[in-house]
Amino acid sequence: GLIVLSMLLGACASATPATEEPAVVETEAPVEPTTPPEPTPEPTEPPPPPEASEEELDAAYAVMLETMVKYNTIKADGLLEAMATDQPPFLLDVRTVEEVEENGHIEGAINIPLDQLAQNLELLPSFDTPIVTYCAGGWRATIAMTALNALGWNDVKALKVTFADWVDAGNPVVAGPAAEAEVLNGAEPDPGMVNTIDMMLSNMPKGFGGISAEDLNLALAENP
């Protein structure tokens, strides 16, 4: 009995005491820092197109007035002589497309209606190329001449004869619309001046700022 008891006590004494496993503490996975979204920029209005100043307009027209010869006009015989040379002038018809289709045009001319002239400057030659403008009666041709001078073309004349008189004289005319104009990009006028001239030409009043003798007499009678 003593032997068995001593063996039991020895076994108890030599047994390794049980250890408790440490408790596992669950931790949340680290959260990656996020960059806040950039604020949506407020829509901004595009900058206004450049415009010529009054001083720039004055300077441009001062040059034209100082160099003007015979009011920058050319008669029919003078144009015919120039057209017969090795370097004829560039002919610019500023009537409407409908007018040209109905009445024809001077041989060799391109057609840019006056109110669209500043929007189609790429169709024109270099600043020093001689240009002759014409229309039905001469008024629009004169406006085109002054506009082109302000834009930098320095050899522009207006035809001093009506288109009907040109035709009646038997001068060279082609029936129907003018041929499609070639893009020349011959000159680079100032963008501000282009915008200013375009605003003027594209907003011309009916009659292009002129008045007939009949309308003038009527206005004088109504407002003496």
MDAnalysis code that builds the backbone (N, CA, C; Angstrom):
import MDAnalysis as mda
import numpy as np

u = mda.Universe.empty(672, n_residues=224, atom_resindex=np.repeat(np.arange(224), 3), trajectory=True)
u.add_TopologyAttr("name", ["N", "CA", "C"] * 224)
u.add_TopologyAttr("resid", np.arange(1, 225))
u.add_TopologyAttr("resname", ["GLY", "LEU", "ILE", "VAL", "LEU", "SER", "MET", "LEU", "LEU", "GLY", "ALA", "CYS", "ALA", "SER", "ALA", "THR", "PRO", "ALA", "THR", "GLU", "GLU", "PRO", "ALA", "VAL", "VAL", "GLU", "THR", "GLU", "ALA", "PRO", "VAL", "GLU", "PRO", "THR", "THR", "PRO", "PRO", "GLU", "PRO", "THR", "PRO", "GLU", "PRO", "THR", "GLU", "PRO", "PRO", "PRO", "PRO", "PRO", "GLU", "ALA", "SER", "GLU", "GLU", "GLU", "LEU", "ASP", "ALA", "ALA", "TYR", "ALA", "VAL", "MET", "LEU", "GLU", "THR", "MET", "VAL", "LYS", "TYR", "ASN", "THR", "ILE", "LYS", "ALA", "ASP", "GLY", "LEU", "LEU", "GLU", "ALA", "MET", "ALA", "THR", "ASP", "GLN", "PRO", "PRO", "PHE", "LEU", "LEU", "ASP", "VAL", "ARG", "THR", "VAL", "GLU", "GLU", "VAL", "GLU", "GLU", "ASN", "GLY", "HIS", "ILE", "GLU", "GLY", "ALA", "ILE", "ASN", "ILE", "PRO", "LEU", "ASP", "GLN", "LEU", "ALA", "GLN", "ASN", "LEU", "GLU", "LEU", "LEU", "PRO", "SER", "PHE", "ASP", "THR", "PRO", "ILE", "VAL", "THR", "TYR", "CYS", "ALA", "GLY", "GLY", "TRP", "ARG", "ALA", "THR", "ILE", "ALA", "MET", "THR", "ALA", "LEU", "ASN", "ALA", "LEU", "GLY", "TRP", "ASN", "ASP", "VAL", "LYS", "ALA", "LEU", "LYS", "VAL", "THR", "PHE", "ALA", "ASP", "TRP", "VAL", "ASP", "ALA", "GLY", "ASN", "PRO", "VAL", "VAL", "ALA", "GLY", "PRO", "ALA", "ALA", "GLU", "ALA", "GLU", "VAL", "LEU", "ASN", "GLY", "ALA", "GLU", "PRO", "ASP", "PRO", "GLY", "MET", "VAL", "ASN", "THR", "ILE", "ASP", "MET", "MET", "LEU", "SER", "ASN", "MET", "PRO", "LYS", "GLY", "PHE", "GLY", "GLY", "ILE", "SER", "ALA", "GLU", "ASP", "LEU", "ASN", "LEU", "ALA", "LEU", "ALA", "GLU", "ASN", "PRO"])
u.atoms.positions = np.array([
    [0.821, -1.191, 0.000],
    [0.000, 0.000, 0.000],
    [0.857, 1.244, 0.000],
    [1.939, 1.242, 0.809],
    [2.818, 2.410, 0.875],
    [3.511, 2.641, -0.456],
    [3.848, 1.540, -1.119],
    [4.562, 1.679, -2.415],
    [3.657, 2.360, -3.423],
    [2.406, 1.916, -3.455],
    [1.459, 2.505, -4.426],
    [1.228, 3.974, -4.110],
    [1.083, 4.315, -2.829],
    [0.828, 5.696, -2.426],
    [1.994, 6.592, -2.778],
    [3.229, 6.046, -2.524],
    [4.408, 6.872, -2.846],
    [4.526, 7.102, -4.340],
    [4.137, 6.123, -5.123],
    [4.209, 6.283, -6.576],
    [3.207, 7.346, -7.036],
    [2.027, 7.346, -6.460],
    [1.017, 8.346, -6.833],
    [1.473, 9.756, -6.468],
    [2.056, 9.882, -5.256],
    [2.530, 11.197, -4.833],
    [3.663, 11.684, -5.730],
    [4.549, 10.778, -6.132],
    [5.676, 11.161, -7.005],
    [5.172, 11.616, -8.364],
    [4.144, 10.905, -8.838],
    [3.608, 11.285, -10.146],
    [2.990, 12.676, -10.086],
    [2.278, 12.927, -8.999],
    [1.642, 14.248, -8.854],
    [2.689, 15.343, -8.738],
    [3.783, 15.009, -8.019],
    [4.810, 16.029, -7.811],
    [5.543, 16.353, -9.089],
    [5.749, 15.337, -9.955],
    [6.544, 15.576, -11.171],
    [5.703, 16.098, -12.337],
    [4.378, 16.094, -12.196],
    [3.539, 16.542, -13.326],
    [3.689, 18.047, -13.548],
    [3.775, 18.474, -14.820],
    [3.908, 19.911, -15.182],
    [2.563, 20.594, -15.038],
    [2.527, 21.668, -14.277],
    [1.239, 22.343, -14.113],
    [0.730, 22.890, -15.447],
    [-0.546, 22.795, -15.690],
    [-1.146, 23.270, -16.948],
    [-1.115, 24.798, -16.997],
    [-0.791, 25.326, -18.174],
    [-0.771, 26.796, -18.352],
    [-1.941, 27.214, -19.232],
    [-2.493, 28.355, -18.923],
    [-3.620, 28.846, -19.724],
    [-3.104, 29.564, -20.981],
    [-3.764, 29.269, -22.112],
    [-3.413, 29.944, -23.372],
    [-3.832, 31.417, -23.275],
    [-2.963, 32.317, -23.735],
    [-3.355, 33.734, -23.683],
    [-4.571, 34.003, -24.572],
    [-5.433, 34.827, -24.120],
    [-6.635, 35.145, -24.901],
    [-6.251, 35.954, -26.147],
    [-6.827, 35.565, -27.263],
    [-6.564, 36.270, -28.533],
    [-7.497, 37.474, -28.633],
    [-6.872, 38.642, -28.718],
    [-7.669, 39.886, -28.849],
    [-7.776, 40.260, -30.327],
    [-8.966, 40.279, -30.815],
    [-9.167, 40.629, -32.225],
    [-9.010, 42.143, -32.412],
    [-8.210, 42.481, -33.403],
    [-8.009, 43.914, -33.715],
    [-8.517, 44.199, -35.120],
    [-9.009, 45.399, -35.302],
    [-9.492, 45.776, -36.636],
    [-8.307, 46.054, -37.558],
    [-8.479, 45.671, -38.823],
    [-7.426, 45.920, -39.821],
    [-7.228, 47.421, -39.980],
    [-5.961, 47.844, -40.128],
    [-5.716, 49.289, -40.283],
    [-6.406, 49.835, -41.529],
    [-6.972, 50.995, -41.401],
    [-7.676, 51.628, -42.522],
    [-6.709, 52.553, -43.250],
    [-6.595, 52.310, -44.555],
    [-5.706, 53.151, -45.358],
    [-6.276, 54.576, -45.399],
    [-5.413, 55.566, -45.211],
    [-5.924, 56.945, -45.281],
    [-6.407, 57.267, -46.694],
    [-7.503, 57.940, -46.828],
    [-8.059, 58.288, -48.141],
    [-7.929, 59.788, -48.367],
    [-7.625, 60.123, -49.629],
    [-7.514, 61.538, -49.993],
    [-8.900, 62.081, -50.292],
    [-9.273, 63.151, -49.654],
    [-10.614, 63.691, -49.929],
    [-10.714, 64.145, -51.382],
    [-11.862, 63.960, -52.009],
    [-12.001, 64.372, -53.416],
    [-11.819, 65.873, -53.573],
    [-11.189, 66.234, -54.689],
    [-10.982, 67.660, -54.954],
    [-12.322, 68.319, -55.264],
    [-12.506, 69.520, -54.771],
    [-13.784, 70.194, -55.045],
    [-13.945, 70.481, -56.533],
    [-15.154, 70.346, -57.028],
    [-15.427, 70.623, -58.438],
    [-15.283, 72.119, -58.692],
    [-14.403, 72.482, -59.645],
    [-14.223, 73.925, -59.888],
    [-15.498, 74.552, -60.430],
    [-15.741, 75.778, -59.995],
    [-16.925, 76.483, -60.471],
    [-16.718, 76.876, -61.927],
    [-17.747, 76.706, -62.768],
    [-17.581, 77.075, -64.181],
    [-17.261, 78.556, -64.325],
    [-16.296, 78.837, -65.156],
    [-15.902, 80.235, -65.373],
    [-16.248, 80.640, -66.796],
    [-16.617, 81.872, -66.957],
    [-16.937, 82.366, -68.290],
    [-15.648, 82.564, -69.082],
    [-15.685, 82.199, -70.379],
    [-14.478, 82.419, -71.187],
    [-14.174, 83.901, -71.281],
    [-12.899, 84.249, -71.394],
    [-12.559, 85.674, -71.491],
    [-13.162, 86.275, -72.749],
    [-13.545, 87.521, -72.701],
    [-14.124, 88.154, -73.895],
    [-13.082, 88.243, -75.002],
    [-13.522, 88.173, -76.255],
    [-12.557, 88.282, -77.358],
    [-11.903, 89.655, -77.352],
    [-10.675, 89.733, -77.826],
    [-9.991, 91.037, -77.835],
    [-10.684, 92.009, -78.778],
    [-10.582, 93.266, -78.467],
    [-11.140, 94.317, -79.315],
    [-10.100, 95.418, -79.490],
    [-10.208, 96.103, -80.608],
    [-9.305, 97.226, -80.846],
    [-9.750, 98.421, -80.008],
    [-8.792, 99.149, -79.497],
    [-9.101, 100.357, -78.729],
    [-9.401, 101.512, -79.687],
    [-9.980, 102.564, -79.143],
    [-10.251, 103.753, -79.964],
    [-8.953, 104.327, -80.519],
    [-7.901, 104.278, -79.711],
    [-6.611, 104.803, -80.167],
    [-6.087, 103.998, -81.357],
    [-6.263, 102.663, -81.303],
    [-5.799, 101.821, -82.414],
    [-6.611, 102.079, -83.678],
    [-7.925, 102.261, -83.519],
    [-8.759, 102.579, -84.678],
    [-8.377, 103.931, -85.268],
    [-8.173, 104.914, -84.403],
    [-7.784, 106.242, -84.881],
    [-6.467, 106.176, -85.648],
    [-5.518, 105.416, -85.109],
    [-4.209, 105.314, -85.760],
    [-4.325, 104.635, -87.119],
    [-5.149, 103.591, -87.195],
    [-5.301, 102.857, -88.453],
    [-5.925, 103.740, -89.526],
    [-6.967, 104.476, -89.154],
    [-7.627, 105.320, -90.151],
    [-6.813, 106.571, -90.460],
    [-5.983, 106.996, -89.531],
    [-5.106, 108.132, -89.812],
    [-4.134, 107.789, -90.932],
    [-3.611, 106.565, -90.901],
    [-2.699, 106.124, -91.965],
    [-3.421, 106.123, -93.304],
    [-4.661, 105.618, -93.322],
    [-5.423, 105.578, -94.567],
    [-5.655, 106.983, -95.114],
    [-6.041, 107.913, -94.237],
    [-6.329, 109.273, -94.684],
    [-5.074, 109.981, -95.179],
    [-3.944, 109.706, -94.537],
    [-2.689, 110.359, -94.934],
    [-2.197, 109.867, -96.290],
    [-2.500, 108.630, -96.623],
    [-1.990, 108.046, -97.868],
    [-3.056, 107.972, -98.956],
    [-4.247, 108.490, -98.690],
    [-5.360, 108.374, -99.638],
    [-5.090, 109.171, -100.910],
    [-5.372, 108.545, -102.055],
    [-5.252, 109.207, -103.355],
    [-6.588, 109.056, -104.080],
    [-7.171, 110.191, -104.493],
    [-8.472, 110.190, -105.182],
    [-9.511, 109.402, -104.399],
    [-9.475, 109.591, -103.099],
    [-10.416, 108.933, -102.179],
    [-10.364, 107.408, -102.288],
    [-9.214, 106.910, -102.720],
    [-9.009, 105.454, -102.860],
    [-10.069, 104.817, -103.759],
    [-10.394, 105.504, -104.847],
    [-11.336, 104.952, -105.823],
    [-10.614, 104.736, -107.148],
    [-11.236, 103.947, -108.009],
    [-10.690, 103.681, -109.332],
    [-11.845, 103.646, -110.329],
    [-11.655, 104.282, -111.473],
    [-12.697, 104.303, -112.499],
    [-12.657, 103.012, -113.317],
    [-13.683, 102.831, -114.125],
    [-13.788, 101.602, -114.909],
    [-12.609, 101.441, -115.865],
    [-12.223, 102.536, -116.554],
    [-11.117, 102.405, -117.506],
    [-9.806, 102.108, -116.791],
    [-9.636, 102.673, -115.585],
    [-8.431, 102.369, -114.819],
    [-8.380, 100.915, -114.391],
    [-9.521, 100.357, -114.019],
    [-9.559, 98.943, -113.638],
    [-9.301, 98.053, -114.843],
    [-9.870, 98.406, -115.987],
    [-9.650, 97.604, -117.194],
    [-8.170, 97.578, -117.564],
    [-7.505, 98.728, -117.440],
    [-6.069, 98.781, -117.727],
    [-5.296, 97.903, -116.751],
    [-5.655, 97.972, -115.467],
    [-4.957, 97.170, -114.458],
    [-5.194, 95.680, -114.673],
    [-6.401, 95.316, -115.109],
    [-6.720, 93.905, -115.346],
    [-5.943, 93.332, -116.526],
    [-5.489, 94.207, -117.419],
    [-4.765, 93.750, -118.605],
    [-3.265, 93.613, -118.367],
    [-2.775, 93.945, -117.181],
    [-1.346, 93.861, -116.881],
    [-0.965, 92.447, -116.442],
    [0.350, 92.250, -116.270],
    [0.839, 90.942, -115.821],
    [0.456, 90.654, -114.370],
    [0.200, 91.699, -113.600],
    [-0.191, 91.538, -112.196],
    [-1.497, 92.286, -111.938],
    [-2.601, 91.716, -112.369],
    [-3.892, 92.385, -112.188],
    [-4.272, 92.450, -110.714],
    [-5.109, 93.400, -110.343],
    [-5.525, 93.505, -108.939],
    [-6.425, 92.340, -108.543],
    [-6.509, 92.131, -107.258],
    [-7.406, 91.123, -106.685],
    [-8.800, 91.737, -106.632],
    [-9.778, 91.121, -107.292],
    [-11.127, 91.676, -107.374],
    [-12.014, 91.074, -106.296],
    [-12.640, 91.946, -105.514],
    [-13.470, 91.509, -104.396],
    [-14.882, 92.057, -104.551],
    [-15.823, 91.171, -104.796],
    [-17.239, 91.512, -104.937],
    [-17.902, 91.361, -103.571],
    [-18.440, 92.450, -103.015],
    [-19.014, 92.387, -101.668],
    [-20.542, 92.421, -101.684],
    [-21.143, 92.107, -102.824],
    [-22.599, 91.989, -102.872],
    [-23.038, 90.673, -102.226],
    [-24.348, 90.525, -102.040],
    [-24.862, 89.274, -101.498],
    [-24.737, 88.166, -102.536],
    [-24.778, 86.934, -102.062],
    [-24.705, 85.786, -102.972],
    [-25.857, 85.829, -103.966],
    [-27.040, 86.220, -103.490],
    [-28.218, 86.272, -104.368],
    [-28.033, 87.297, -105.485],
    [-27.451, 88.443, -105.162],
    [-27.206, 89.465, -106.186],
    [-26.258, 88.947, -107.257],
    [-25.218, 88.268, -106.819],
    [-24.226, 87.761, -107.766],
    [-24.838, 86.672, -108.642],
    [-25.610, 85.771, -108.039],
    [-26.245, 84.709, -108.819],
    [-27.184, 85.284, -109.874],
    [-27.874, 86.362, -109.527],
    [-28.859, 86.944, -110.443],
    [-28.226, 87.800, -111.527],
    [-27.175, 88.537, -111.179],
    [-26.640, 89.541, -112.104],
    [-25.254, 89.232, -112.652],
    [-24.618, 88.168, -112.166],
    [-23.274, 87.858, -112.613],
    [-22.225, 88.656, -111.851],
    [-20.969, 88.537, -112.284],
    [-19.877, 89.209, -111.581],
    [-18.759, 89.541, -112.556],
    [-17.877, 90.430, -112.143],
    [-16.729, 90.775, -112.979],
    [-15.812, 89.564, -113.077],
    [-15.340, 89.324, -114.259],
    [-14.493, 88.149, -114.497],
    [-13.269, 88.149, -113.574],
    [-13.064, 87.034, -112.877],
    [-11.917, 86.884, -111.990],
    [-12.167, 87.276, -110.552],
    [-13.348, 87.815, -110.250],
    [-13.630, 88.275, -108.886],
    [-14.029, 87.118, -107.979],
    [-13.746, 87.281, -106.682],
    [-14.304, 86.382, -105.676],
    [-15.421, 87.132, -104.963],
    [-16.334, 86.406, -104.360],
    [-17.483, 87.023, -103.698],
    [-17.460, 86.746, -102.200],
    [-17.385, 87.821, -101.416],
    [-17.562, 87.748, -99.962],
    [-18.548, 88.847, -99.598],
    [-19.777, 88.515, -99.216],
    [-20.727, 89.556, -98.824],
    [-20.138, 90.453, -97.736],
    [-20.481, 91.731, -97.794],
    [-19.871, 92.712, -96.897],
    [-19.992, 92.321, -95.434],
    [-21.172, 91.839, -95.018],
    [-21.357, 91.531, -93.596],
    [-20.568, 90.314, -93.142],
    [-19.983, 89.573, -94.099],
    [-19.180, 88.396, -93.762],
    [-17.696, 88.596, -94.060],
    [-17.326, 89.801, -94.451],
    [-15.960, 90.041, -94.917],
    [-14.914, 89.725, -93.859],
    [-15.099, 90.245, -92.638],
    [-14.090, 90.045, -91.589],
    [-14.032, 88.606, -91.104],
    [-15.017, 87.797, -91.476],
    [-15.029, 86.388, -91.083],
    [-14.350, 85.501, -92.123],
    [-13.911, 86.089, -93.231],
    [-13.333, 85.301, -94.324],
    [-12.036, 85.914, -94.846],
    [-11.260, 86.484, -93.951],
    [-10.031, 87.163, -94.369],
    [-8.968, 86.208, -94.879],
    [-9.120, 84.919, -94.576],
    [-8.151, 83.945, -95.077],
    [-8.227, 83.796, -96.598],
    [-9.278, 84.337, -97.200],
    [-9.435, 84.256, -98.651],
    [-8.743, 85.408, -99.373],
    [-8.162, 86.326, -98.610],
    [-7.550, 87.512, -99.209],
    [-6.041, 87.351, -99.348],
    [-5.442, 88.122, -100.265],
    [-3.988, 88.039, -100.479],
    [-3.220, 88.835, -99.434],
    [-1.929, 89.045, -99.692],
    [-1.055, 89.741, -98.743],
    [-1.464, 91.206, -98.592],
    [-0.943, 91.829, -97.523],
    [-1.296, 93.214, -97.212],
    [-0.971, 94.181, -98.356],
    [0.092, 93.908, -99.115],
    [0.505, 94.865, -100.143],
    [-0.002, 94.519, -101.539],
    [-0.839, 93.494, -101.664],
    [-1.417, 93.152, -102.965],
    [-2.520, 94.149, -103.316],
    [-2.517, 94.704, -104.529],
    [-3.601, 95.619, -104.916],
    [-4.951, 94.896, -104.920],
    [-5.935, 95.502, -104.273],
    [-7.288, 94.948, -104.204],
    [-8.265, 96.007, -104.696],
    [-9.241, 95.592, -105.501],
    [-10.325, 96.479, -105.925],
    [-11.636, 95.876, -105.451],
    [-12.376, 96.653, -104.672],
    [-13.677, 96.204, -104.185],
    [-14.776, 96.806, -105.062],
    [-15.867, 96.069, -105.197],
    [-17.012, 96.628, -105.928],
    [-18.300, 96.004, -105.414],
    [-19.422, 96.686, -105.699],
    [-20.741, 96.189, -105.292],
    [-21.738, 96.631, -106.358],
    [-22.988, 96.828, -105.979],
    [-23.992, 97.248, -106.960],
    [-23.890, 98.736, -107.265],
    [-23.695, 99.548, -106.213],
    [-23.704, 100.987, -106.426],
    [-22.467, 101.727, -105.976],
    [-21.604, 101.088, -105.184],
    [-20.365, 101.719, -104.747],
    [-20.274, 101.958, -103.255],
    [-21.421, 101.988, -102.556],
    [-21.395, 102.303, -101.130],
    [-20.774, 101.175, -100.321],
    [-21.215, 99.940, -100.558],
    [-20.644, 98.802, -99.830],
    [-19.172, 98.608, -100.175],
    [-18.823, 98.867, -101.428],
    [-17.419, 98.752, -101.830],
    [-16.552, 99.738, -101.061],
    [-17.087, 100.945, -100.819],
    [-16.348, 101.954, -100.059],
    [-16.183, 101.527, -98.606],
    [-17.243, 100.962, -98.021],
    [-17.149, 100.469, -96.641],
    [-16.104, 99.363, -96.554],
    [-16.127, 98.446, -97.528],
    [-15.149, 97.350, -97.531],
    [-13.733, 97.883, -97.666],
    [-13.567, 98.893, -98.514],
    [-12.240, 99.483, -98.701],
    [-11.704, 100.071, -97.399],
    [-12.541, 100.824, -96.687],
    [-12.083, 101.428, -95.434],
    [-11.827, 100.364, -94.363],
    [-12.654, 99.326, -94.339],
    [-12.463, 98.254, -93.352],
    [-11.146, 97.524, -93.589],
    [-10.863, 97.213, -94.844],
    [-9.621, 96.495, -95.149],
    [-8.401, 97.361, -94.856],
    [-8.504, 98.659, -95.100],
    [-7.398, 99.550, -94.743],
    [-7.137, 99.521, -93.248],
    [-8.197, 99.539, -92.450],
    [-8.025, 99.493, -90.995],
    [-7.389, 98.187, -90.552],
    [-7.662, 97.120, -91.282],
    [-7.133, 95.802, -90.923],
    [-5.687, 95.601, -91.372],
    [-5.172, 96.514, -92.191],
    [-3.765, 96.412, -92.568],
    [-3.488, 96.319, -94.052],
    [-4.498, 96.084, -94.881],
    [-4.259, 96.073, -96.328],
    [-4.042, 97.506, -96.781],
    [-2.979, 97.744, -97.529],
    [-2.574, 99.126, -97.787],
    [-2.688, 99.564, -99.240],
    [-3.306, 98.738, -100.090],
    [-3.478, 99.129, -101.497],
    [-4.868, 98.685, -101.956],
    [-5.884, 99.262, -101.337],
    [-7.272, 98.879, -101.626],
    [-8.005, 100.067, -102.227],
    [-8.686, 99.836, -103.344],
    [-9.484, 100.876, -103.991],
    [-10.906, 100.362, -104.212],
    [-11.856, 101.284, -104.207],
    [-13.253, 100.955, -104.493],
    [-13.574, 101.373, -105.924],
    [-14.282, 100.512, -106.642],
    [-14.641, 100.805, -108.031],
    [-15.672, 101.926, -108.068],
    [-15.345, 102.983, -108.818],
    [-16.200, 104.173, -108.866],
    [-17.166, 104.090, -110.048],
    [-17.942, 103.034, -110.084],
    [-18.955, 102.866, -111.122],
    [-19.936, 101.815, -110.629],
    [-21.203, 101.965, -110.978],
    [-22.169, 100.950, -110.571],
    [-21.948, 99.686, -111.390],
    [-22.377, 98.567, -110.833],
    [-22.216, 97.312, -111.565],
    [-23.049, 97.327, -112.845],
    [-24.225, 97.948, -112.795],
    [-25.072, 98.022, -113.988],
    [-24.373, 98.800, -115.099],
    [-23.704, 99.906, -114.746],
    [-22.976, 100.684, -115.749],
    [-21.798, 99.887, -116.302],
    [-21.140, 99.120, -115.445],
    [-20.045, 98.262, -115.900],
    [-20.549, 97.270, -116.939],
    [-21.695, 96.670, -116.676],
    [-22.273, 95.692, -117.607],
    [-22.706, 96.378, -118.897],
    [-23.389, 97.521, -118.766],
    [-23.896, 98.223, -119.951],
    [-22.768, 98.670, -120.873],
    [-21.587, 98.903, -120.302],
    [-20.445, 99.337, -121.113],
    [-19.802, 98.175, -121.859],
    [-20.301, 96.972, -121.648],
    [-19.753, 95.810, -122.339],
    [-18.467, 95.292, -121.739],
    [-18.202, 95.625, -120.495],
    [-16.990, 95.151, -119.831],
    [-17.138, 93.677, -119.432],
    [-15.999, 92.997, -119.187],
    [-16.048, 91.545, -118.942],
    [-16.869, 91.159, -117.712],
    [-17.891, 90.343, -117.946],
    [-18.780, 89.868, -116.891],
    [-19.020, 88.383, -117.101],
    [-19.099, 87.649, -116.007],
    [-19.397, 86.217, -116.047],
    [-20.759, 86.008, -115.405],
    [-21.618, 85.252, -116.067],
    [-22.952, 84.997, -115.528],
    [-22.877, 84.052, -114.335],
    [-23.827, 84.218, -113.411],
    [-23.928, 83.295, -112.286],
    [-22.982, 83.628, -111.152],
    [-22.952, 82.744, -110.151],
    [-22.133, 83.002, -108.954],
    [-20.644, 82.907, -109.252],
    [-19.853, 83.537, -108.393],
    [-18.397, 83.462, -108.521],
    [-17.914, 82.072, -108.124],
    [-16.765, 81.689, -108.667],
    [-16.180, 80.393, -108.310],
    [-15.783, 80.391, -106.840],
    [-15.705, 79.200, -106.265],
    [-15.309, 79.095, -104.859],
    [-13.912, 79.675, -104.664],
    [-13.787, 80.537, -103.691],
    [-12.516, 81.229, -103.461],
    [-11.494, 80.293, -102.838],
    [-10.253, 80.488, -103.225],
    [-9.146, 79.691, -102.680],
    [-8.671, 80.293, -101.362],
    [-8.356, 79.434, -100.404],
    [-7.805, 79.906, -99.128],
    [-6.352, 80.315, -99.361],
    [-6.057, 81.585, -99.129],
    [-4.716, 82.114, -99.381],
    [-3.917, 82.330, -98.105],
    [-4.598, 82.703, -97.026],
    [-3.899, 83.036, -95.778],
    [-2.733, 83.978, -96.058],
    [-3.014, 84.995, -96.865],
    [-1.949, 85.887, -97.297],
    [-1.506, 86.906, -96.273],
    [-2.309, 87.118, -95.226],
    [-1.975, 88.142, -94.236],
    [-2.496, 87.723, -92.870],
    [-1.929, 88.335, -91.835],
    [-2.347, 88.043, -90.462],
    [-2.703, 89.350, -89.751],
    [-3.925, 89.827, -89.938],
    [-4.326, 91.064, -89.253],
    [-4.457, 90.863, -87.756],
    [-4.419, 91.957, -87.023],
    [-4.525, 91.919, -85.566],
    [-5.884, 91.354, -85.147],
    [-5.914, 90.331, -84.249],
    [-7.196, 89.716, -83.853],
    [-8.180, 90.705, -83.241],
    [-7.682, 91.634, -82.438],
    [-8.577, 92.618, -81.843],
    [-9.225, 93.504, -82.892],
    [-8.434, 93.904, -83.886],
    [-8.983, 94.732, -84.956],
    [-9.983, 93.934, -85.787],
    [-9.683, 92.660, -86.023],
    [-10.606, 91.807, -86.785],
    [-11.954, 91.719, -86.076],
    [-11.935, 91.482, -84.768],
    [-13.189, 91.369, -84.017],
    [-13.980, 92.674, -84.044],
    [-13.286, 93.776, -83.918],
    [-13.967, 95.071, -83.916],
    [-14.599, 95.364, -85.276],
    [-13.851, 95.127, -86.341],
    [-14.385, 95.358, -87.686],
    [-15.524, 94.389, -87.979],
    [-15.399, 93.155, -87.513],
    [-16.469, 92.174, -87.736],
    [-17.761, 92.610, -87.049],
    [-17.647, 93.118, -85.823],
    [-18.848, 93.590, -85.122],
    [-19.517, 94.722, -85.894],
    [-18.707, 95.572, -86.491],
    [-19.265, 96.681, -87.263],
    [-19.957, 96.174, -88.526],
    [-19.269, 95.327, -89.284],
    [-19.805, 94.884, -90.573],
    [-20.995, 93.947, -90.423],
    [-20.931, 93.064, -89.434],
    [-22.005, 92.076, -89.289],
    [-23.257, 92.663, -88.649],
    [-23.164, 93.899, -88.155],
    [-24.329, 94.549, -87.537],
    [-24.719, 95.829, -88.266],
    [-24.367, 95.893, -89.540],
    [-24.725, 97.079, -90.311],
    [-26.241, 97.175, -90.436],
    [-26.805, 98.370, -90.294],
    [-28.256, 98.518, -90.445],
    [-28.686, 98.341, -91.893],
    [-29.977, 98.199, -92.075],
    [-30.510, 98.098, -93.432],
    [-30.088, 99.325, -94.234],
    [-29.629, 99.084, -95.441],
    [-29.122, 100.188, -96.245],
    [-27.657, 100.467, -96.009],
    [-27.043, 99.691, -95.101],
    [-25.605, 99.801, -94.814],
    [-25.204, 101.219, -94.406],
    [-26.091, 101.865, -93.640],
    [-25.774, 103.196, -93.140],
    [-26.001, 104.309, -94.132],
    [-26.493, 103.973, -95.322],
    [-26.777, 105.000, -96.322],
    [-28.269, 105.255, -96.418],
    [-28.642, 106.238, -97.206],
    [-30.054, 106.561, -97.402],
    [-30.240, 107.054, -98.831],
    [-31.316, 106.612, -99.451],
    [-31.588, 107.035, -100.824],
    [-32.130, 108.461, -100.825],
    [-32.058, 109.104, -101.988],
    [-32.579, 110.471, -102.103],
    [-34.074, 110.499, -101.807],
    [-34.786, 109.468, -102.265],
    [-36.229, 109.406, -102.016],
    [-36.531, 109.316, -100.525],
    [-35.797, 108.431, -99.826],
    [-36.025, 108.288, -98.383],
    [-35.609, 109.546, -97.626],
    [-34.551, 110.201, -98.095],
    [-34.121, 111.439, -97.442],
    [-35.182, 112.527, -97.590],
    [-35.738, 112.665, -98.797],
    [-36.792, 113.660, -99.009],
    [-38.010, 113.363, -98.143],
    [-38.335, 112.070, -98.018],
    [-39.470, 111.688, -97.185],
    [-39.206, 112.028, -95.722],
    [-37.985, 111.740, -95.267],
    [-37.632, 112.034, -93.876],
    [-37.657, 113.533, -93.607],
    [-37.194, 114.327, -94.577],
    [-37.203, 115.782, -94.405],
    [-38.626, 116.328, -94.382],
    [-39.506, 115.693, -95.171],
    [-40.897, 116.143, -95.196],
    [-41.604, 115.814, -93.890],
    [-41.264, 114.659, -93.327],
    [-41.911, 114.241, -92.083],
    [-41.315, 114.937, -90.867],
    [-40.033, 115.298, -90.964],
    [-39.359, 115.946, -89.831],
    [-38.621, 117.189, -90.332],
    [-39.377, 118.230, -90.693],
    [-38.719, 119.433, -91.258],
    [-37.839, 120.131, -90.230],
])
